Amino acid sequence: MPAHRPLTYRAFVELATADPAVVGLVLKGSHAHDGMVTEHSDHDLYVILADGAATDLTRFAGHRTPELDLAIITLAEFRTAGMPGFERYALARARIVLDRLDGGIARILAAKARLDADEAFRDSDEWLDAYANSLYRSVKNDRDGHALAARLDAADSIRFLLELLFALDRRPRPYNKYLEWELARHPLPGWDTGMLLDAARRISGTGDVPLQRLFAQVEAAARRAGHGAVLDAWGEDLDLMRPQEDRS
């Protein structure tokens, strides 16, 4: 008896393209990011079905191998995927393999790639407060001789800072794996990419308080964007977060 041959990406795309129930195929992950594919990269594929359509492709639901990972969903489900959620960045940078909706799949992806103004403002408020909280704890722990706590809080602060900076630009934050890829191709306005990545690396690794003078730039950017109230709520504690020369 011949051995069962695993389903390949190319074979499945041919099969799905021939099925009229399929209105879109969307590839996410490493294969959607130029230069990020390795020998270990699988193909992460969204299979988008017309609402109410019948198809035997549903037999592949949950299919996952080192070659191919399938998510089979309806068009209605696809519209809301990652809105909000962890998948949003993956879909924001996904690659369209098939779009039978005259650009409709592309428009759905474009909407995921851009936060609306209210969402961005609300998220920025929350991430700014979280960043300030972790930064404050890091600096205070460093002052009080709690070295490990200071480093852990510093690492947390970088996570929240990146969420904030992307929200200010109305973009979903990339996964850590794609951070350098994203910034190299789509820099954050007003920020030097090399400086930002170096600061993230060093602050996360050492918790070095002097390096966290980055707060001065963050504070200025946040106030320009209308988030001064979040910062002012910290009162005199802001003095501990600011670079030494800015403290009174």
C-alpha positions in Angstrom: 0.0 0.0 0.0 1.5 3.4 -1.0 2.4 5.7 1.9 0.0 8.6 2.5 1.5 11.8 1.0 1.2 15.0 3.2 -0.9 17.7 1.7 1.4 20.4 0.3 0.7 24.2 0.2 0.7 24.2 -3.6 -1.7 21.3 -3.9 -4.1 22.8 -1.4 -4.1 26.2 -3.2 -5.0 24.5 -6.4 -7.8 22.5 -4.7 -9.2 25.6 -3.0 -8.9 27.8 -6.1 -11.0 25.3 -8.0 -13.8 25.4 -5.4 -16.4 28.2 -6.0 -17.2 28.3 -2.3 -13.8 29.9 -1.6 -13.8 33.6 -2.0 -10.4 34.3 -0.7 -7.0 32.8 0.3 -4.7 34.8 2.6 -1.2 33.8 3.5 0.2 35.1 6.8 3.4 34.6 8.8 6.9 34.3 7.6 5.9 33.6 4.0 4.1 37.0 3.9 7.3 38.8 5.1 10.0 39.0 2.5 13.3 37.6 3.8 11.9 36.0 6.9 11.4 32.4 5.6 13.5 29.7 7.0 13.7 25.9 6.5 11.3 25.6 9.5 8.6 28.0 8.1 5.3 26.6 7.4 2.5 28.1 5.2 -0.2 29.8 7.4 -3.2 30.0 5.2 -6.6 31.5 5.8 -9.3 29.8 3.6 -12.3 32.2 3.4 -15.6 30.7 2.5 -18.7 32.6 1.2 -21.2 32.9 4.0 -23.6 29.9 3.9 -21.7 28.1 1.2 -21.3 24.3 1.3 -17.9 22.8 0.6 -16.1 19.6 1.4 -13.0 21.6 2.1 -14.2 21.8 5.7 -12.7 18.3 6.1 -9.4 20.1 6.3 -10.5 22.3 9.3 -7.7 22.2 11.9 -5.2 20.8 9.4 -1.7 21.4 10.7 1.6 20.0 9.6 5.2 21.3 9.3 4.3 22.3 5.7 0.8 23.7 6.0 -1.4 25.3 8.7 -5.0 26.0 7.7 -7.7 28.2 9.2 -11.0 27.7 7.4 -13.5 30.4 8.2 -16.5 32.2 6.7 -16.3 35.7 5.2 -18.2 37.1 8.2 -15.7 35.5 10.6 -12.8 36.8 8.6 -14.1 40.4 8.8 -13.9 40.3 12.5 -10.7 38.2 12.9 -8.2 40.1 15.0 -10.6 43.0 15.6 -9.3 43.3 18.2 -7.0 40.5 18.9 -3.5 38.9 18.6 -4.1 38.1 14.9 -4.5 41.7 13.8 -0.8 42.3 13.0 -0.5 39.0 11.1 -3.5 39.9 9.0 -2.4 43.5 8.5 0.8 42.3 6.8 -0.8 39.2 5.2 -0.4 38.4 1.5 -3.4 37.8 -0.8 -3.3 34.6 -2.7 -6.9 34.7 -4.0 -9.5 37.5 -4.0 -12.8 36.7 -5.7 -14.5 39.8 -4.3 -13.1 42.3 -6.7 -10.7 43.7 -4.1 -13.0 43.0 -1.2 -10.4 40.8 0.6 -7.8 43.5 0.1 -10.1 46.1 1.6 -10.8 43.9 4.7 -7.1 43.5 5.3 -6.4 47.3 4.8 -9.0 48.0 7.5 -7.2 45.7 9.9 -3.9 47.4 9.2 -5.2 50.8 10.3 -6.7 51.6 13.8 -9.5 54.1 13.6 -9.0 57.4 15.3 -11.0 56.7 18.4 -9.6 53.2 18.9 -6.0 54.5 18.5 -6.6 57.3 21.0 -8.1 55.0 23.6 -5.4 52.4 23.2 -2.7 55.1 23.3 -4.1 56.3 26.7 -4.0 52.8 28.1 -0.5 51.9 26.8 0.9 55.2 27.9 -0.3 54.6 31.5 1.0 51.1 31.4 4.4 52.3 30.1 4.6 55.0 32.8 3.7 52.5 35.5 6.4 50.0 34.5 9.0 52.7 34.0 8.2 54.2 37.4 8.5 50.8 39.1 11.8 50.1 37.3 13.4 53.4 38.3 12.1 53.1 41.9 13.3 49.6 42.2 16.7 50.5 40.9 16.9 53.4 43.4 16.0 51.0 46.2 18.5 48.4 45.3 16.1 45.8 43.8 18.2 45.0 40.7 16.2 42.1 39.3 12.8 43.8 39.9 14.2 46.9 38.1 15.3 44.8 35.1 12.0 43.0 34.9 10.0 46.2 35.1 12.2 47.8 32.5 11.5 44.9 30.1 7.8 45.3 30.7 8.1 49.0 30.0 9.5 48.3 26.5 6.6 46.1 25.7 4.1 48.8 26.6 6.2 51.5 24.9 6.1 49.7 21.6 2.4 49.2 21.9 2.1 52.9 22.6 4.2 54.1 19.7 2.4 51.9 17.1 -1.0 53.0 18.5 0.1 56.6 18.2 0.7 55.9 14.5 -2.6 54.0 14.3 -1.0 50.6 13.6 -1.1 47.3 15.3 2.1 46.4 17.0 4.2 43.8 15.2 5.1 40.5 16.9 8.6 40.6 18.4 9.8 38.4 15.6 8.8 41.0 13.0 9.7 44.2 14.9 12.9 44.9 13.1 11.4 43.8 9.7 8.5 46.2 10.3 10.5 49.2 11.3 13.0 48.8 8.5 10.2 49.0 5.9 7.7 51.1 7.8 9.5 53.4 10.3 7.6 55.1 13.0 7.3 58.8 12.2 9.5 61.0 14.3 11.6 58.1 15.7 15.0 57.0 14.6 14.7 53.3 14.0 18.3 52.4 15.0 18.1 54.4 18.2 14.7 52.9 19.2 15.8 49.3 18.6 19.1 49.8 20.4 17.2 51.4 23.4 14.8 48.5 23.4 17.6 45.9 23.4 19.6 47.6 26.1 16.8 48.6 28.4 15.3 45.1 28.2 18.7 43.6 28.9 20.0 45.7 31.6 17.3 47.9 33.1 19.8 50.7 33.0 18.1 53.8 34.4 20.1 56.4 32.4 19.1 54.7 29.2 15.5 55.3 30.1 15.9 59.0 29.4 13.9 57.9 26.3 10.9 58.9 28.5 11.6 62.6 27.6 10.8 61.9 23.9 7.9 59.7 24.8 6.4 62.4 27.0 6.8 65.0 24.3 5.2 62.8 21.6 2.3 61.8 23.9 1.5 65.4 24.8 1.6 66.4 21.2 -1.0 63.7 20.5 -3.3 64.9 23.2 -2.5 62.4 26.0 -1.2 64.9 28.6 -4.0 64.1 31.0 -2.7 60.6 31.4 0.8 61.9 32.3 -0.4 64.7 34.6 -2.4 62.1 36.6 1.0 60.8 37.8 1.7 64.2 39.5 5.0 64.5 41.2 5.9 60.9 40.3 6.7 62.1 36.8 9.9 63.6 38.3 11.2 60.2 39.0 10.6 59.1 35.4 12.2 62.0 33.7 15.9 62.2 32.9 18.0 63.6 35.8 18.5 67.0 34.2 14.8 67.4 33.8 13.9 66.8 37.4 13.3 69.6 39.8 
